Amino acid sequence: MTDQRKQTLQELQERFGAKLEMEERSPKRIYVLVDKTDVPDVIRFMFQEQGARLCTASGIDGRWGVEIIYHFSYDGQNMIVSLKTLVEKPFLKIQSVATFLPAANWIEREIHEMLGVEFIGHPDMRRLLLPDDWPEGEYPFRRS
């Protein structure tokens, strides 16, 4: 791992300390586990202060909730940091990051539509992929 990558991860760890759990899968691929309540602060720091770019986010329906993974690229460092959090069932709610990170707008809408996660404060939760007559409360990517 390069010194610049180490410094970036050290800054993240110093800023959020015990709130993060880091897992290095390779020198270029880091996973960071964080509680859903800390997601906006961590993402704001990564985006606004460290210059990370949101590539995409993904949602995975599991037994206890929906795991949301925000994938960030640190382009100048050739490193991907994936921020993972669990939104517990049955209350699938998390604060939106689209309020300060416009690139999250459509992907949060997609995760909402397909998995039923409510992104609190999202600026525009109109339907994105499903037809207008799709039944409310039915989510195509849910296990049930």
N, C-alpha and C positions, 0 to 999 in steps of 0.2 A: 504494500500500500504506500502510495506517495505521501510525502510530508503534507501536501496541500489537502489531500483526502483526510488524513489523520487530524489536521487542524479543524476542518469543517465538522467532523464528527465530535471532536473534543468540545468545540463551541456549543454544539447542540446538547451534549451531555452536561456541560457546565451550566447552561441556561436552565435546563429542565430536570437535571439530576435524577432523583429516584423515581420521577414520573415516567421515565423511559426504560425500556429494556431493549438492548440492541443485540442483534444477531448478524454476524458477518458470514454470509454464505460463500463469498469470494471477495477478493479485493475491490471488485467493481460493483458488488451487489450487497446492499445492507438492508436488513429489515429492522424496523423500529416499532415495538409494541407500545401503545399508549392508551390510556383510558379515554373513552369518548368525550368526556368533559374537557379534556386538555387538547383535543384535536385542533380547534381553531387557533389557539395560541401557538402550538408547535408549527402548524402550517403557515401561519402569518410570519413567524420567524424565518422558516426555511425559504419562503417566497420573497418576502420584503427585505430581509436583512442578509440572507445568504445567496440570493439570486437563483434559487432552484426553480425549475420550470415543471409545471404539472403536465405530465404526459397523458395520463388517464387515471381513472379509478375503477375499481371492480367491486362487485358485491357477491358474496357467496352465502347462500342459505345453509345454516347449520342447525344442529339440534337445539342449541340454547339461544341462537340469535343469528343476525346477519353480520358477517365479517365484512367490513369495508376496508379496502386497501387503496391508498392514494399513492400512485407511482410518480416520483419526482426524479428529474434528470438534473444533475450538476454537470452541464455540458462541458465546461472548461476543464473539468476533472475526470471526465469519462467515467462517471459513477451514477448508479441508480440507487435511490433510497426509497424504500416502500414503507409507508406509514400504515400500520395495521391497527384496527380497533374493532371491538365487538359492540354491536347495538343489540341489547338483550330483548328477547321475546317476553311477553307479548307486546310490550310498548316500544315499538321500533321508531324511536325519535332521536335525532342528533342535530346539533346546530349546523346550519349551512355555512360553507366557506365561500360560496359564490358571491356573498355580499362584498368581499374584498378581493376575490380571486375569480374574475369573470370566466376563466377557462373551465371552471367547475360547473358552470350553469347547466349545460346539456347533460353531462354525465350524472349529476345529481337527479335531474329529471328522469333519466333512464332508469337509474337504480330505484327511484320512487315508483315508477310505473311497473317495473318488472318484479320488484321484491316487496314493495309496500313500505319502504322506509320513508318516514316524514322528515324532511330537512327544514328545521325551524328557521324562519326568517328568509327563506329562499325568495328571490325577487320575482320569479315567474314559474309557477308550477303547472303551467298548461301541459296537456298531453303532448307527447313527442313522437311516440312510435305506434301506440295502439290506436285502433279506430275509435271515433267518438262514441260509438254505441257499445264499447266494451263494458261489461258489468263492473260497477263500483265494488271494491273490496276483493276482486279476483286478481291474482298476480301470477303471471305465467311461469316465473322462475322460482316460485315457492315450492317447497317439498310437499306440503299438504295438498 
